[in-house]
Amino acid sequence: MDNKIKVHFMGICGSGAAPIAIIAKNSGFQVSGCDLNASGYYKDALSENGIEILQDHDLSHIEDIDILAISPAILDISPNHPEIVEARKRGILMTWQEFSSKYIQNEKFLISIAGTHGKSTTTVLMGLVLENGGLDPIVEAGTTFKKWGGGYRLGKSDYFVCEADEFNNNFLNYSSSIAIINNVEMDHPEFFKDIDEVKASFKRFIKKLKGPKILIVNEDSLPIGEILFELKQWLKDEGVKVIGYYIDNKINFPFHSEYKAELILNAPGYSSFKVLSNHKEYNFNLGLIGKHNVENSLGVLIAALELGVDVDSIKDSFESFKGIGRRLELIGEVHGISIFDDYAHHPTAVATTLDSIKLSYPDKKVFAVFEPHQLSRAKLFFNEFAAALEKADRVIITKPFLGREANKNLEPVDFDLLCSKIGNHKAEHIKTSDEICSKILNEAKSGDIIIVFGAGESYKLSREIINALNIKS
């Protein structure tokens, strides 16, 4: 890039903005950024790529830039911040998703991963499979992956693998050559009114397919089936190659091809399954537990086969993959107690994770420490959260993480009532980390499992629990 475009990322330490900023820097852009929390989760990766992180937000940051790329959350939290107002006036304001679409993904073969759950895990696994298959992809995911040193991979091919988030209709910026949809559920009640709005957004996402137009979907997700039938004629007219996969529920739809998986074993640390398609049978070991992760891997398998990756290479990648940051990540074992950090903040994800742990570790006592993420979600799924958390043997609900709802003066949620629905014999609402650590020190014993759930600052609490256990004599 002869005349380097100067792009400034506002909210650069976010899980989505940080990878794109790093990819942009390595693609020839001049990159700077600022964040209210300049010591965030992705600080090290940004620094290692020579990107300075400025503390807080200030108008001086955008004096000499060509593009201000922002996290969509900032539009909720600080819509009238001087940086945003000035950038809008100058016509240089866009979300980082818009920036990625216009300047990074353009002229690439885009493989996008969408769905309410499992996007980050599936995106990284997709990238890993293509990397090991010799396709050298660029990858962007809202997570961290130890092998790559962050939620990104810097490749030199035309393949670009990205996580496609439905919140704020962010994924409508993307025109995919291959789209994988893991599942569709109601979520983001601060943005979507109901499941029909969610489905409408996914339909618009599908209609942006280009090139070979390959759509890979999970038949076990009921709303996906509804979307397919509503788009049936359009898919046929546009020549979209629709491929389905399932474990339990086959959809009566004219798929180009289908893949059925059968679970063989869920053991501590891995899952075994076989896949049947077109009179062929494949056997896989996946270095993750849980039926949901087998479903995630099926979408990756199909996309990789469509791109000509050797099945033995795919098998090796699946077996070696041990997951990503904050997705049932084992971050410590102290005095025989295992501490996991998990990003789940939707009741389906919490329930699925607890089911997976119980299946793989049937004799262990499981503590669920749950940080509610946004009041609107807690309110909408109040009963569902109670049912999900009830699967644990012991439940602690922390103070909620408000995120982009911090300034909206929403009516509080009665988390003591949530505890009573779960059962006061097993659940309690504890607001401070010191009290939570003290409670765990008194109760946890060797052989127990502690899972800290949340998408806000719960990862800090999980580390505090480890420190407290280490200090314990």
N, C-alpha and C positions, 0 to 999 in steps of 0.2 A: 504494500500500500504506500504509494509515493507521498501523497499528501495525507498524513495521518489524521483521521477524524478523532476529535477529543470527546470522549463520553464520560460523564460523571454519574455514578450510581448513588442514588439517595436511598439509604437502607442497605448498604452493600454487604453487611454481615448476615443478611437473611439467607435461608437455606436454598432459595432459588436464585437470588441475585448474585451471590458469591461465585457459584460455578460459571455463570454466564460472563461475569466480569473477568474471570481468569481466562476463559476461552477467548474473549474479545482481546485481552492483552496479548495473548499468544497468536492472535490472528492479525496483529498489526495495528490495532487501535491504541490510542493514548488513553489510559484508563486511570481515573481517580474515583474516590468514594468517601462517603461520610455515613456515620451511624450514631444513633443516640447511645448505643452500647458498643463501643469500639473494641471491647474485649470479648466479643461474642464467640460462638461455637466455631466459626470458620475463620477466625482472625489469623491463625498460623498459615493456612494455605494461601490466603491473600498476600501476606507478607513475604512468603517464600517466592511468590511470583512477581515481586517488586511493585506491589500496589499499595500506595499509602492510604491509610484509613484515617480520615479526619474526624475528630470527636464532635458530636452534635451536628446540627444543621445550621447553615449560615449562608446568607445571600452572596458573600464573597466567594463561595465555592464554585459558583457558576459564571464568574465574570468572563472567562476566556474559554468557554466550551461550545461544542457544536450540538450535543445531545444531552439532555437530562433524563436518565432512565431511572424510574422509581419502582419500588415495591407497591403493588396495588393497595396493600394494607395502609400505607401512608395517606392515601386519598381518604380513608375513613378516619384516621387518627388526626391528621393535620392538613385538611384539604385547602386551607388558606394560608399555608406557610409561605413566607416571602420567596423562598426558592421556587416553589411550585407556581406561584402567581407570576413571577418574572419569567420563568421558562415557558409558561403558557402564552404569555404576552409575546415572547420572541418566537413562538412556534417551534420550540425544540423539546417539548415535553412528550414523553411516551413511557409506558410501562416497560419493564425489562423484557417482558414476553414479546411486546411489539418490536423492541430493538432486536431481539434474537431472531424473530421471523424475518425482518427486513434486511438485516445486515450479516447474520451468521448462517441462518438456515437457507438463505436464498441460493438457488441452484444446487442444493444438496438433495440427496435421496433421504427423505425424512421418515424415520420409524418412530411413531409416537405411542406412548403408553398412557391410556386413560382409564378411569374407573374410580369409584369411591374409595376403595381400599387397595393396597398392594402396589401402588404405582412406583414408588421408589425402589423397592426390592426387585420388581420386574424389570425396571429400566436398567439397573446395574447388571442384573443377570443377563439381559439382552446384550448389553455392551460387552460383558465378559465373554459370552459365547462367540460374538463376532470378532472380538480381539483374538481369542484362541483359534478361531477359524481362519485367521489371516486377512480379515477384511478391514482392519485398522480404523475403527469408527471414532468419530467425535461423540462424546457422551455427556449429557447434562442431567443431573438428578438432584433432588432436594434432600440430600443426605450426605453421609461420609462413607467412604469405602477404603479400608486400610491399604489395599494393594495399589490404589491410585493416589492415595494421599488426600482425598477429598471427594466431593460429589461430582466429579468431572473426569473426562479422559480426553487428552489432546491427540487426536488422530489426524492422518494426512489424506484419508480417502474421501469420497463423496458421501459416505454414509454418516448420518447424524441421528443418534438415538436420544430422544428427550422424553421427560416426564410431562404429561399434558394435563394440567389442573383445570377442573371445571369451575372453581370459585371465580367469581367476577367475569365468567365466560372467558377466562384467560386462554383456554385452549382453542378458542375460535380465531386466534391469530395464526394458527398452524395449518398448513396444507400438507397432509401426510401422504406418502406413497404407500406405506403400510401402517395401519392403525390397529392396535390391540386394545380391546376393552375388557378389563378384568371382571367388572361388576358395576351395577348401577343401583344406588339407594338414595333416599332422601338424606341430605346433609347440608351444611352451610345455611341454616335457617335465617341468618342475618342477610342472606342474599337471595336465596330461592324461596318462593312462597310455599311450594308443595312439590310432590314427586312429579307432577305433570310438567312443571317448569324445568325440573332437572332433565327429564326425558327430552323435552323440546330442545334443550341446549345440546344434549348428546346427538340428537338428530342433525342439528346444524353442523356439529363437528364432523359427523360422518359425511355430510354433503360437501365438505371441503377436500375430500380425497382427490388425489391427482395421480398422473402417471399410470402405473400398473393398477392402482386402486384395489388394494388388498385389505379386506376387513376381517380381523380375527376376533371371535367373540366367545365368551363363556356362557354356554347354554344353561348352566346351573343358576344363573341370575335371572329371575322372572322378568324384571323390567327390560332386560336386553331382548328377550323374546318379543315383548310387546313392541319395542322399537323396530325390530326387524320386520314384523308384519305390517306396521304402519308405513314402513319405507319399502315394502316388497317390490312394488312396481318401479319405483325410482331406482332401486338397486339393480333391477333387471335391465331397465332402459340404459343405465349408465355403464353397464358391463362390469359392475363391481364383483370381484372374486371374494365371496363370503365363505369363510371357513369356520366351523364350529368345533368346540371341544367341551367335554363334560365328564363328570364322574357319576352323577346320580340321575340327572334329568335331561333326556334327549328332547330336543324341540323338533316338531314336524315342520321343517322348513327346507326349501330346496337349496341346501348348501352345495358348494362346489366339491367339498370333501369334509369329513368329520373325523375327529380323534376322540376315542373313549379311553379314559384312564381307570385303572383298578388299583386301589391301595393294597399293598402287600404287608408293609410293616411300618409302624411309627415307633422308633426307638430313641433313647436319649441321644440327641445330636444328629440324627438323620432320618430320612424317610425312603422307603423302597416302593416302587410302583411300576406297573407295566402299562404300555400304551398300545391300543389296537387301532389300525387304520388301513383301509384298502388292502385287506387280507395280509397286512404286515403286523408283526408284533415286536415291540422294543421293550427292553427292561432298563430301568434307571435307578440309581441311588442319588438322592438329593441331600446335600449337607445342611438341610433345614428340617424342622419338624412342622407338622400340621398339614391338614388337608388343603387349607387355603394356599399354602406355598406350593403344593403340588399343582393346584389350578394355575397359579401364577407362572409356573415353569412350563405348563402346556402351551400357553401363548407364545412363549419364547421359543420352544421347540419348533412350533409350526412356522414362525417367521424365519427362523434359521434355516429350516429345510427349504423354504421358498427361495431363500437366497443362496442355496447350494452348499451350505456348510455340512461337512461330513458328520454323520450321526455318531461315530465314535468320538469325535472331537467334542460334540455336544455332551455326550455321556461324561467325559472327563471334566468338562466345565461344571456340570451339575454336581458331580461328586465332590469337587474341590471347593465349591461355593459355600461359605459359612455365614453368609448374611452381611448386613450393612449396619452402620451406626444407628443405635436407638430403635432397632426392630428386634425385640427379644434378645438384646445384646447382653451376654454375660460379661459384666464389668468387674466382678470381684467375687472371691470365695474367701470368707473369713471364719475361722473356727468351725468349718464344715457347713457354713451357711452360704448359699448361692444368691447373689444379688444381680438381678436383671434390670436393664433400662429399656423401656418400651414406649414407642411413640403413640400407641393407640389412644384415641380420644373420642371415638364413636362407639356406641354400645356393641355393635356387631364385631368390631375389631377387638374390643376388650374380651367379649365372650369367646371369640375364636381363639385368641391367645391363651386364655385360661383353659379352654377345652384341650388345646394342643399340649399344654404343660401337664394337665391331668392324665392325658393319654400316654405321654412319654415317661412321666414320673408318677405312676399311680399311687405310690405309697408315701409321697412327700406332703408335708403340710405347706400350704401356699398362702403367703401374705400378699394381698393386693393393696398397694398404696396408690391411690388414685387422685390426680390433680384434674378437677373439672376444667375444661377448656371452653371458655365463653359461656355466659349465662343463657343465651338463647338456645344453645345446644343442650345444656343441662335441663332447661325447662321443657323443651320439645320432647326429649327422650328420657324424661324422669323415670317412668316405669321400666323402660328398657334398660337403663343403667342399673336399676335395682336388680333386675333379673340377671344381668350380665355379671355384676360384682358378687352376687350370691354364690356363684360358682367357686369362689375362693373360700378358704377356711377362715381367714381373718381379713378384715377390710378396714383400712384407714382412709378417710376422705380428707384431703388437705383444703386449704383455702383455694378458691378458683383462680385461674389465670384468665384475666379479662381480655387481653390482647387488643384487637381493634375495636372492642366494645367499651374500652376503658372510659371514654368520655360521653357515653350515651345515656347515662343515668337510668339504666334498666332496673326494673324491680328485682330485688334480691331473690335468690333461690334458697329454700329451707333445706340445707344439707343435713340437719339433724333429723328431719322427717325422712329424707332419703335413707339415712342409717336405720331408722326404725322399720322402713319397708324391707330393707335387707335383713334386718334382725339385730336388735340391740345386743344380743348375746355375742355377735361376731363383728359388728360394725360400729365405728364411732368417727365423729367429725373432729379433727384436731388441726388447729390453724397454724401453729408454729413448728418450724423444723426441729427445734430443740426438743419440744414435747414428743414429736413423732419419733425421733431417735431414741429418746429415753424409753418410750413405750416398747419399741422393738428390742432394745437392749434387755429389757425385763422379760420379754416373751419368747424371742427367737432362740431356737436350739439347733445344735448340729444336725444337719440333714434337711433343715427347712429351706424353702425357696421364698425369696422376696422379689416381687415384681413391682417396679415403680412405673406407673402409667402416666403419660401426659405429653402434650405437644408444646408446652410453654417452657417453664423453668424447672420442671421436675427432674431433668438430668442433673441439676445441681444437688437436689435432695438425695438422689441415689448415691452420689459421691459422699455426701455428708453422713449417710448411713454407714457406708464402708469405713469412713474415718472413725466414727463412733465405735464401731465394732472392733476396729484395730486397737483403739485406746483401751477398750475393756480388757481387764486383766484375765 
